[in-house]
Amino acid sequence: MKGVETKLFQTEKRKPNRLKSLHEASKLQK
């Protein structure tokens, strides 16, 4: 899951959907 988190983190830096990316990361962690 670490790779997915890193990918989402990089995407959220590029896109304005920061909250959405964080929400997706939380969903994947659970």
Secondary structure, DSSP 8 states (H G I E B T S, - for coil): -HHHHHHHHHHHHHSS-HHHHHHHHHHHH-
